[in-house]
Each structure stands twice: as C-alpha cells, then as structure tokens.
Amino acid sequence: MSLSVRPKVYSLPSYSLTGDLLGFLRCGLQYRYTRIGKLPASRPVQQWFGEFIHGVLEEAFRRYHESVRKGVPSLPPWPVSELDDIRKLIKDRLAARGLRAWAPDLEQLGDDRAAAAVQELGPLLFPLIHRAEVRVTGARLLPPIASHLQFREADRYEMVGVVDVVTHVQLATPGLAGNPIVKGVRAALGGNVPPEFELIIDYKGMRRPPVAKATAKHSLWTQYEWQLQTYGGLRQKQADALQVVAGVLLYVNELHPTRSDLKLLKDEIVTGTTDVAPVPGSPDDIAIRAWRSSQPLPQLTLGYRLARALRIVPISAASVQQAELAFDAVVKDIETCRGREEYGTSLLNAWDRNPSEESTCVVCDSRTYCPDYQTNYAAQQGELTPRLPAKKI
C-alpha cells in the first residue's frame, strides 16, 4: 500500500505597502526590529500623531455623512464643542490601545492640526468622498534572489494596502466646478478628464517633502508617489471602481506649520528644492522671507497652505507599471536581507540601514548601537557614544 507524502507548506509572503515596503525604505534595520521582530517603539510619537489625525478625519466624515443621510447636510466649519467631542473620542480610543501623546505640546499640536484639517479641508474633501478605508490587494511574481540566500518556497507575493479615501467625482455635479481638489486634478491632467472618475486620497501626517534630486534614491517624494500609483492600479481592478485618473496626497502638517516647518520651507525656497513656493512679491512670500525664528509665526493665507497640502499625481497604466516594478525591487531587497540573516549574518550587517532622514533616526530605539546614527547624528544631538565598561585584568 503506497502512502502519499504531504507537500511542503507553501506560504505566500504578504507585504503591506506602508508597513513593509515604505517601512523598509525608511530604514531596513528599524523595519527588522519593529515590523518583523514586533518590538514596540518606546516613544511611538509618529504612530500616535498619524492615527490621531486619521481618526479625527474619519469620525468627522462619519458625522457629515450621517447629516446627509438625515437630509440636513452639515459641512464644517463646526463649533469648537463639536471638535472637542471628536478629539476626545479619538484620544480615548487610542489610549485604550496604549497610544498616548508623550508630551503636552505634542498633544496640543495634534489638536491644532486636527482642527485645521476638519475646519479648512473638510468642506472641500467630504462632499467628494465615496468610500473610506478601502482595502486593496493583489499578487505579483516574487523577484528571485541569489540561490545561496533562498530560504522559502514561494513564487509570488501578496501586496496589500488600505486606501484612506476613494472619491467618485462627477464633473456635472453642481458645486464641484470650483472645488480646489477637482480644479487641481484637471490642471494636472491638462483638462483631459472623463465625465466620471475616481481619485485615490491618502492622508500624511507630515510636511510636504522637498522635490527629489535626480541622484536621490528612494526619497520620500518618490516613495509616496509609488504608493499612490500602486494603490491606483490595485483599486482599478476592483469591480465597483471607476477610472482612477489621479492620486492625491494630503500633507496635513502644511495646514498648521510649526517653526521648524517654516524654517525648512525658507531653506527650500532659497535652494529651489520645493515645488510650491509662494508667488514672488505676494503676501505669503514677503511674510516667509521676513520671518525670523525669534518672531511669532506669520499667518499664511489659506490658498497657499492648501496648495502646499495638496499634491496631485496623475495615474496611468504606464505609471502604475513603473511603480509596481520599483516595489518589486524593494521586495527583492527585503527578501535578500532576510536570506542573509537566515544563513547566519548578524542583524547589523544583514539589514540595510538608511541614515538619510534625521527625523527617522532620532526617534529610533536602535540609535544607541546603530553605527550610522553614531556617525551622522549623535554629536549634534548631544549624545555620547555608549561604551562597555573597562575590564580589569
């Protein structure tokens, strides 16, 4: 009597567009500890801030949608009491998961930016929203790695992600002609848009990054464009989708900039590395150039802050294919690093490190022993390189 042999377990690797691919591009070593190793960050500042802003915008849209369903549409701006209620609700939800603002000034900044997002962005964004938190998935061929680093049996990987907002836009709808988001899309596409289309919208709890240099590799400017392109390609394959013509990144921090944000903006205007500089001689241009760090922050116009907050990326079949190939290359890098570790290389040497973003390094729990941090940032942060105690012989 012959018995069949149970086949080997076939595991399809799953890669999240944000948690895995963008996390690895930020820093491979940090990704290894926090994502694969599941070590919680001691100071999850960015996680609290990002989830707080997302939560406030979701709850604000839910309340607007409920008012529309009842036949009495109520768009922001809303009373302060309504905003306070939304912010408290989201803070309580995050606190139940162990996520809290680590300092009063951070919490106040989150409150101010959430208020600006709801009161100033909400009236433009909420009428366009068709669905929120849309899960998208797809499968692609797993790029081959060196034979001596092979550690699993798989020929494909799953790409997963969650789109913050999908909008359905009908150009014939009254009131949309003057919407700055729709106007921006039409300008970016040269006016060549179908009567009905979709936009992929993703919130970013950060300032608008500088434009990537031609020699830059994996800059934030490029990474988030790849993300939108890939989201657009995956969304297009879903049954209820219209034609996805563009993606929109919403840099929430631009609605309420801090002193450090304004200082960086001044530097980018001088060096020509920002794509949204104020019109020369305009009130915003005069205010920014005249501002000194010891002075109160200038009041920039809503039009300029919205222009800074909105980045529109046209999406086409060709651009989606290019982005998918770029992400394939990142998956290959992750698989290669995992293969190195599997076959005995130490973590510090197996995983690629990326010290190009100081903001990523200074909040990383691995900074005390990361050689790149010690070389690039420890001195200017006033931190001494840790040393082992001497041993008496």
C-alpha positions, 0 to 999 in steps of 0.5 A: 500500500503506497502512502502519499507524502504531504507537500511542503507548506507553501506560504505566500509572503504578504507585504503591506505597502506602508508597513513593509515596503515604505517601512523598509525604505525608511530604514531596513534595520528599524523595519527588522526590529519593529515590523518583523521582530514586533518590538514596540517603539518606546516613544511611538510619537509618529504612530500616535500623531498619524492615527490621531489625525486619521481618526479625527478625519474619519469620525468627522466624515462619519458625522457629515455623512450621517447629516446627509443621510438625515437630509440636513447636510452639515459641512464644517466649519463646526463649533469648537464643542463639536471638535472637542467631542471628536478629539476626545473620542479619538484620544480615548480610543487610542489610549485604550490601545496604549497610544498616548501623546508623550508630551503636552505640546505634542498633544496640543499640536495634534489638536491644532492640526486636527482642527485645521484639517476638519475646519479648512479641508473638510468642506472641500474633501467630504462632499467628494468622498465615496468610500473610506478605508478601502482595502486593496490587494493583489499578487505579483511574481516574487523577484528571485534572489541569489540561490545561496540566500533562498530560504522559502518556497514561494513564487509570488507575493501578496501586496496589500494596502488600505486606501484612506479615501476613494472619491467618485467625482462627477464633473456635472455635479453642481458645486464641484466646478470650483472645488480646489481638489477637482480644479487641481486634478484637471490642471494636472491632467491638462483638462483631459478628464472623463465625465466620471472618475475616481481619485485615490486620497491618502492622508500624511501626517507630515510636511510636504517633502522637498522635490527629489534630486535626480541622484536621490534614491528612494526619497520620500517624494518618490516613495509616496508617489509609488504608493499612490500609483500602486494603490491606483492600479490595485483599486482599478481592478476592483469591480465597483471602481471607476477610472482612477485618473489621479492620486492625491496626497494630503500633507496635513502638517502644511495646514498648521506649520510649526517653526521648524516647518517654516524654517525648512520651507525658507531653506527650500525656497532659497535652494529651489528644492520645493515645488510650491513656493509662494508667488514672488512679491505676494503676501505669503512670500514677503511674510516667509522671507521676513520671518525670523525664528525669534518672531511669532509665526506669520499667518499664511493665507489659506490658498497657499497652505492648501496648495502646499497640502495638496499634491496631485499625481496623475495615474496611468497604466504606464505609471502604475507599471513603473511603480509596481516594478520599483516595489518589486525591487524593494521586495527583492531587497527585503527578501535578500536581507532576510536570506542573509540573516537566515544563513547566519549574518548578524542583524547589523550587517544583514539589514540595510540601514538608511541614515538619510532622514534625521527625523527617522533616526532620532526617534529610533530605539536602535540609535544607541548601537546603530553605527550610522546614527553614531556617525551622522547624528549623535554629536549634534544631538548631544549624545555620547557614544555608549561604551562597555565598561573597562575590564580589569585584568 
